[in-house]
Amino acid sequence: MNRPPASRVRWLLVSWIFVLSAVAFLDRVNISIAGRSIAAEYHLGDVQLGSIFSSFLLGYAFFQSIAGWLADQLGPRRVLAAGVLWWGFFTALSAAVPITVASPLLAFVIIRFLLGAGEAVMYPASNQFVARWIPTQERGIANGLIFAGVGVGAGFTPPLITWLMVHEGWRFSFWVCALIGVAAGTVWFLAARDTPEQHPRVSASELAHIRAGLTLNPADHLVPPAVTGTGPASSVEALPKTNVPWRRILSNRSVLSMSFSYFCFGYVAWIFFSWFYIYLARVRGLNLKASAFYAMLPFLAMAVGCPLGGLVSDWLTRRAGKRLGRCGIGAFGAAVAAAFLIFGSNVGSARLASVILAGGAGALYLAQSSFWSVSADIGSTFSGSVSGLMNMGAQLGGALTASLTPAIATRYGWTASFLVAASLSILGSLAWLAVDPDRSLAAPTAGIAQRVLKEV
């Protein structure tokens, strides 16, 4: 008797989260490309534009913990779908700000803050998906693929938005971004399920493979013999839930160290997302088309660096353990990024500087999957909350760079701005030394599993 072919539903859903990730960064980066047109139309300066950039990141940062909690409680399917529709609405609203508005700065700050609040669900919810769907030995490449969407979305934003702006104006480009988001969110809601047990297309062999490699709290994924098999009856949601142990999370050295390292990561990354296009055009003197082309390079490097870092991380983890495979790659990527930033910011040629700085962005994103793989392993059942706290650190770093970078550049020059970023990247690399990727927050609650099995 022939066995039915094994399904690969988890990878199809990871691929669509990659799409959502790309859309998220399309909606984030579009304003940096349209920034000069918006500033000219509403008579805004660089510092005011920086405030608009920062407002998105503050909304994004402040709602990370709430987003993680929602993902833990409601599951990634509904939370991600609602988030994509939310940020599509506020992207469209950005294009609807009338030229006659009394305070355009305030209007954009409020809209971008609320857009950031909606986008806050993106990665905590995707990490909750990874914790429920992806075996630990596959989490490096899974997170690498998800975050490759960052590079693809941000990389194609400059030419797309530039082309739309030239032909239809910046407002039309925002309408297009909003429609893409609504379509992507609808497909996700129809295709996804919160757990593999709930998905009708997950085969028995794929389900067994997933269960064998999960690191969730045993009480949340050990299924009693009487209810094994696919379908709603065996959903992890049918088992007891526990409250988020915020005291343990906030006192955990590994969580705090990763959060600080991700703060440094976010500071560096958002120089590229917020200011790189403007830096090339205004400081390096590249024209509109050249700026759009060279502004793609860091994001394409990110798109390559994410899955590459994930593949290497998984390979090293299988052979040498998580300390080297996860933490080692995280520390290495940040340290190499610092070297590229120092060198690239001092190169005279605009085009060569663009390539070298893009290399720094790619090196930085070698570490991306390590952050999310370790937070899923450490956070276990509470991976949404843990990764939300960690990601809040990155967005606070991004909010700081969005406002601080032009201030440093105005006073000390743009080279100084990149040197500050390089210094933080080195500190972020060192912070990985304090992370223990093998110690899960779920460990103290392992006894719950025994009680559940006894009851059945």
N, C-alpha and C positions, 0 to 999 in steps of 0.2 A: 504493500500500500504506500503510495507516494504521499509524503508530507506536504502540506501547503507551504508555499514560499514564505520566508520570513519577511515581515514588513519593515519599513524604515520610516515610520511616521515621525519619530522624534527628529530626524534630520530634515524632513519636509517642514516641520514647524520651526526648527532653528533657522531654516532658510527664510521663512517669512518674518521671523523676528529681525533677521538681517535687513529685510526690506523696511520694516518699521523703524529700525535704527537709522537707516539712510534717510527716511522721510523726516525723522526727528531733527536730524542735523541740517537737512534742507531748510526746515522752518526756523532753525536757529541762526544759520550763517547768512541767510538771504539779506538780513538787515545790514550786515557788515559790507556786503557788496553794494546794496542800495543806499548805504549810509551817506555817501557824498551827495547824492541826489536829494535825499530826505533833508539833510542839513541845509542844502541850498534853498529848497522849497520853503522850509519852515524857519530859516535864518537861525540855525543852531551852530554852535562852535564844537570843537573837538571834545572839550570837557563835558559839555552837555550831551554829546553823542555817547561819550563814555558812560555817562549816568544811565542812559537808555540801555546800553549793553549790560551794565551791572544790575539793573533792575530785573532783567530776565533771570540772571544767575542767582540773585537773592531769592526770588520766588521759587526757583528751582531748588535751591539749597534748603530753605526753610521748610519745604514740604516733603523733603526726602524721608524723614522718619514716619510721617503720616502715610506717605506712599508705600513704604515698606510694610507698615502695619496693615494697610488695606490689602496688599498683595498676600500677606500671610493669612488674613481672615477670609477674603473673598475669592482668592485665586487669581492667577495671571490672565485668564481668558477675559473676564468682564472688566478687570481693572485696566488692562492694556487697551481694550476696545474703547472704553469710555475716555481714556486719556487721549487717544489719537483724535477722536471726535472733538474733544475739548480744545486741543491745540490747533486743530484745523479752523475752528470757529474764531479763535483769537488772532490767528494769522490773517484771516479775512478781515477781521475788525481793524487790524493795523492799516490796511489799505483804505479803510473807510473814514479815517480821521480827516475832517474837512480842513481846507487851507485857512478858513476863517476862524478856526477854533481859538478861544481866548488864550489858552496856555497849551500849545502843542507839546511842549516838553512833559508836562504833567500827564497829558493824555497818553503819550507813548510810554511813559514810565509805568503807568497803571496797566496798560494793555500788555506790555512785555512782562511785567511782574506776574500777571495772571496766566500768561502763556507759559512762563517758567513753572508755575505751580502745577499746571496740567502736565507738562513734560516730565515732572518729577517722578511719575510712575514708571517711566520707560525701563530703566535698568533694575530697580528693585523688583519689579514684576517679572522681568525676564530672568533675573537671578532666582526668583522663586520657581519659575518654570524649570530652570536648569536643576535646581535641587530636587524637584519632583520627577523629572523626566530623564535626566542624563546621568549615567553611571560615573562615579568619580574619576575613573581612568580616562574618560572622554571629555572631561569638562574644559580642559585647556583648549582643544580645537573648537569645541562648541562655543565657548566665550570668544575665541579668536574670530570665528565667523560672524558672531553677533556684532562684535565691535568693529569688524571690517566695514560694516555699514556706516560707521562714523566717517571713515575715510572716503568711502564711495559717495555718501550723501554730501559731505562737505566739499569733496573734490569736484563733483559735477555742478555744485551750486554756482561757482564763479562764472563759467561759460554759459550755463543755462540762464541765470539771472541777467547777466550782461546782454545776452542775445534778446531776451524778452524786453529788457529795458530799452534797448536801442530801437526795437520795432514797435513795442506797445506801451512802454513806460513802466516805471517801477511798481505802480499799483497793480497792474495786470499780472506781473510776476508773482505777487503775493496771492492773488486769486487762484492762480494755477497751483501754487504750493498747497493751498487749502484744499482744493479738489483732490489732489493726489493723496493727501492725508486721509480724507474721508473714505476714498475708495480702498486704501490699504487697510484701514481699521475695520471696515465692513468684512473684507475677505478674512481677516484674522478671526473675527468673532464667529464666522460661519465654519471655519476650518479647525479651530483649536478646541481643546478641552483642558480642564485644569489638571487632570491626572491621566496617566496612560491607561489606567483601569476603566476610565470613562469613555475612551475613544473607541468607536466601533471598528476602526480599521487597524488597530494594534493587534498583531498576531500573538499567539500564546508564547512563541519563542522570543519575540521582542520583549514582551512583558516580563518574562523570566530573566532575560538579560538585564533589563533595567532594574528590576528588584534586587538582583544579585549585587549590583554595584552602587546602590544608593547609600547615602550617609545620613538620611533623615533620622530624627528621633525615632527609636524603634517603635514607640507607641503609635506613631503616625504612619508607619509603612509596613510593619509586620502584620500580615493578614491571617487571621485564624483559619485553620483547615476547613471549617464549615462554610467559609465564604470565599474561598480562593476561586480564581477564574476572572475573566473579563466581565465588564458591565458595571452598572451603578452599584450593585450589591457589594462589590469589593472595593469601592472607592475609598481612598484614604480619608475622605471627608466624613465617612460613616463612623470613624473612630474618635475617641476622646481628644479634645484639643486642650492645650495648656496656655496660660497667660504668658505674654512676652516677658522674659526675666531681665528687665532693663537694668537692675542693679548689677547683675553679673556681666551684662554686655558692657556697661559703662565703666566697669572696673577691670575689664579684661585687657591685659597688656598687648596682646596681639591685635585686638580690634582697634585700640587707641593708636598703636604704631602704624597700622595700615591706614587709618583715617588721616594721620599726619602725613604719611607718605603720599596719600592720594590728594591731600591739600596741595603739596608741592607739584604733583603731577598735573593737577588742574590749573595751577598758576601758569605752568609752562604751556600746556595745551591751548589755553585760551588766548595766548598771544597770537597764535596762528588763526584761531577762529574769529577773533575780534579785530585784530589790527594788521595782519600780514598783508592783506590786499591793499590797504591804505598805505602801509609802510613802503611797499614796492612802487606804488604810483607816486606818492608824495616825496618820499625820502630818497629812494633809489632812482626816481625819474623815469620809470617805465610808462609807456602809453597804455591806454585802456585795454587794448587787445592783448598786449604783452603782459600786463598785470594780471589779467584774467587767466592767461595760460600758466604763468609761473606761480600764481596763487593756488593752482590745482596741485602742484607737486607735493607739498607737505601732506595733503590729504590722500593722495594716491600712495605715498609712502606709508601712511597710517594703514591704508587698506591692505597693503602687503605685510606690514609689520605685525598686525593683529593675528592673522591666522598662522604666520610663520612662528611668532612667539608662542602661540598655543600649541602648535605641532612639536616644537622643541621642548616646551614645558612638559607635555604629556610623555614624550620619549624619555626625557631625563627622570621624570617622576617614576616611570615604570622600572627604570634601571638603578636609580640612586636614591629614590625617596622624594618626598615633597619639599624637604628643606632645600635641596639643590634644584629640583625641577620647578618649584613654584617660587620660592624666595630668591633663589640664585638668579633666575631669569629676571625677576622684578628689579633686583639690585643692579644687575648688569645693564639692563635697558636704560635705567635712569642715569647711570654713570656715563654711558656712551653718549646719551643725548646731551649731557652737560658739555662734553668735549666738542661736539658738533656746534653747539650754540656759541661757545667761545670763539672757535675758529671762524665760523660763518659770519658772525657779526663784525669781524675785523677785516674781511676780504673786500678789496676795492671794487671788483667787478660785480655789477648788480646781478647778472645772470648766474655767475658762479656762486655768489652769496646765496641766491635763491635755492640752488641745488644743494649746497651744503646744509643750509638751515632745514631744508626738506628732509635731508638725511637725519637730522636731529629729531624731527617729528616722527619719522619711521622708527628710529631707535627707541624713543620714548614709548611708542605703542607696542613694542615687543613685550613690555611689562603689563599691558592692559589685561590680558586674560588671567595673569597671576592674581591680580587684585580680586577679580570676581570668582575665580576658582577657589581661592583660599577662603573668601568670605562665605561661599556656599558650603564648603567643608566645615569651617568653624561654626557658622551660624546654624547649619543643619535645618531643623524645623523652622527656626527663626531667621532664615537666610535673608528674607525680605527686609526685616528690621535691621539686621546687622549691615547688609549692603547699603540700605538707605542711610544709615548713620555714616558709613564710610564715604558714600557718594556726596553727602552733605559737605564733607571736608573738601572734596575736589571742587565743588561749585562755589564754596566760599573762597577758595584759591582763585577760581576763575573770575569771581566778582571783584576780587582785589586787583587782579591784573588788568581787568577791563578799565578800571579807573586809575590805577597807579602807573601803568605803563606810559600813557601819554604825559602824566605829570613828571615822571622821571626823565622821559625823553625831552620834554620842554626845558628842564633845568640842566640836565647833564648829557643829553644826547641819546640817540637810539641804541648805540653800542652799550651804554650803561644799562638800559632796560633789559637787553639780552643777557648781560653778565649777571644781573640780579636773578634772572630766571635760571641761569646755569648753576648759581650757588644753591638755589632751592632744590634743583634737581639732584645735586650731590647729597644734600641733607635727606631727601626722599629715598635715595639709594641706601644710605646708612640706616634708615629706620627699619628696613627689612631685616636687619640683624636681630631685632627684638621680637620677630614674629615666629610663633610656633604653629606651623600648619597642621600638625597632627593632634592638636588638643581641641576637641569639639565642645561647644557649649552644651550640647545635648548629653554629654557623658554623665553628669550628675543625675539625670532623670531616667537613666537606663532601667531603673527598677520599675518604672511605669509599665514597660513592656511585659514584664513578668506578671504584673497584676492583671493586665488586659487578657493575657493568655489563660490565666487561672480562671477568670470570670467566664470564659467561653468553654 
